[in-house]
Structure formats: C-alpha cells, structure tokens
C-alpha cells in the first residue's frame, strides 16, 4: 500500500536532501489508527487505537531502490492478540516514539482493506506492505 509523508516527514526529507540538516538513524514504530490522519496530524492528535493487547511495533525499512526511489518494511509486524474488541483499523502511521504523544508522525498509509478485529484477534502487516516513495 502506498502512503504519503506528513508535513513533518516531508520537511525532514527536504532537510536531508538539501544538506541543510543531517538525519540521524533512529528506531521507528508503526501505529494503527481508527481514522484518517492529515498532513498536519501529530502523535497528540492522531486517533490511535488503545485497545488492551495493542502496542506500537518497531519497524525497519529496506534501502531505497528503483526509479522512483521506493523503500518498504523488511519484516512482518503483528499487533495483538487484543484482549478487547478494538475499533475498526483504517490507517497506519510511522512514528518516532514507542508510546505516548511526544515524538513525530513521519509517514502514513490508508490500509487497502480496513480491518475490524475482535477480542482475541491479531492483525499482521505483511513484509513489503508499507511502501514509501519519493519521486
């Protein structure tokens, strides 16, 4: 599934491309959302699911390749099992914090198929499903 950079993420990319600022490698996390974010959404304003059994998952991406340049997640990510019925999951967000509202929302995706999990279910994001692109 293709996604898009948030306002913060686009600015960070331009800083790195222009040489204005150096980007430092850091652990990034995938968050599941129950509503669409906007370019200006932050960790404090995103509608992340909070169901028991859920937590953000650390995610790694491949080295960019191709034309246009594309990078995707290198491992499957599993959320759950949930110990309560979560809301419908419609979006995912790449964030810089393992939990809480301090940090950055860098990139986000609309899920190809929204998922309404139930108590006891887990949700898995397949290898290569999260695609980031700059052209």
N, C-alpha and C positions, 0 to 999 in steps of 0.2 A: 504494500500500500504506500502510495506516495504521500508526502506530507509537506509542511511548509515551516519556514523559520519564523519564530516570533520576532517582534521588533528588537528585543534584546539580542537574540541569536543572529539576526541579520547584521546588526551593528558590530557584534563581536567578530563575525566573519570578515566584514569590511576592514575592521581594525587590523586583523591579521594579514589580509591580502595587501593592504596599503603600506604595511610596515609601521603603522602608527603605534601599534601595541603588540606585544608578544603574547600569544595564547599559551597557557601552561596546561599540560595534561592533567586531568582530574577524573575522579570516578563520577560517572553519570548514572542516573536512575530513571526507570520508566514508571510513570504513574498512570493509573487508569481513571478516566473521567466519565461522569454521567451527563455532561452537557458540553456543547462546543465551546472551545476557547476562542479568543480573538488574538490578533497580533499583540495587543497590549495586556493580555492576561498575565497575572503573576501567580506565584505559589499561594499568595494570600487570597486571591480572587478566583482561582480555578475550582471547579466543582468535582473534586476528587472523591472517589468512593471511600467510605470509612468503616465498612463492614468488618466485624470481627473475623480474623483469619487473613485479612488483607495487609500487605505492606509493599512499599515500592521495591522494585528489583533492580540490582546493579546490572548495567547493560554495557556491552562493548561493541564497537563497530569495526568493520573492515577498512583497510586503507582505501582511499578514493581511487577509482579507476574508470576508464572509459571516457566517451565524449558524448553527452555531458558527463562530468565527474559525478559518480554515484558511490555511496557507502551504505552498507546495511548491517543489521545486527548479526553477530557471529555465533550466537548460541540461542537456543530456545529459552524462553522465560515463562515460568509457571507462577501464577498467583493463586493462593489458597492452599488447601481447601478452606472455603468460607464456612464459618460456624454460625452464620445467619444468612438470610436472603438479601444479597446486595441489590442496589438499583441497577437498571439497565446500563451496561457499559457501552458507550458510543465513540469514545475518543481515547487516545493515549498521548502522554506528554513526556518529553525528555527534560529532566530537571536535574539540578546540581546538588540536591540535598536528599539524604536517605529518608528524612521525615521532616515535618514541620513546615513553616511558611517562610523561613529565611533561606534565600537562595534564588536561583534563576530558572525560569521556564525558557528553554532554548529553542525547542522544535516541537511540533505537534502533528498528529495524524488523526484522520477520521477513519474509524475501523471499516473495512469492507463490508462486514456484517456485524451489526450491533449484537451484543450477547446479554441475555437476561439469565444469569446464573441463578442457581438455587442453593439453599443450605446444603453443604457437603460437596458442592461442585468446586472445580478448579478451572481457571482459564489459562490457556497456553498461547503464547505468541511464538510462531514458528521461526526457525532460522531464516534470515533474509527477508522477513515480512516487513520490517521497518526500513524503508528506503529514504535516504536523504540525498538531495541532488542540488548542485549549483551549476548553472549554465552560463 
